[in-house]
Amino acid sequence: MIRVLYFARLREELGRSGEEIEPHGIATVADVAGALRQRGGPWAETLGEGQTVLAAVNQEMARPETPVCDGDEVAFFPPVTGG
């Protein structure tokens, strides 16, 4: 299983802080996001094209092409500003 976590506004928009998904057909962060978008509704809107969403795999910043394996944790979150 791949543990998916949602932070900040994503958690609010999706109504959950996390979930587990099957790793079948998933090889990258982009595949995880794509599988979630296929659900439609808030997932398609929140993780859709044009949305600025960052990702981390096992608590390290990740890019769409970053590999994901069974047992990994993938977190999605909006950009954060400091100040």
Protein Blocks (a to p, Z undefined) as FASTA:
>chain_A
ZZdddehjlmmmnopabdcddfehiabfklmmmmmmmngmjllmmmmghiacdddeehia
cdfklccdehiacdddddddeZZ
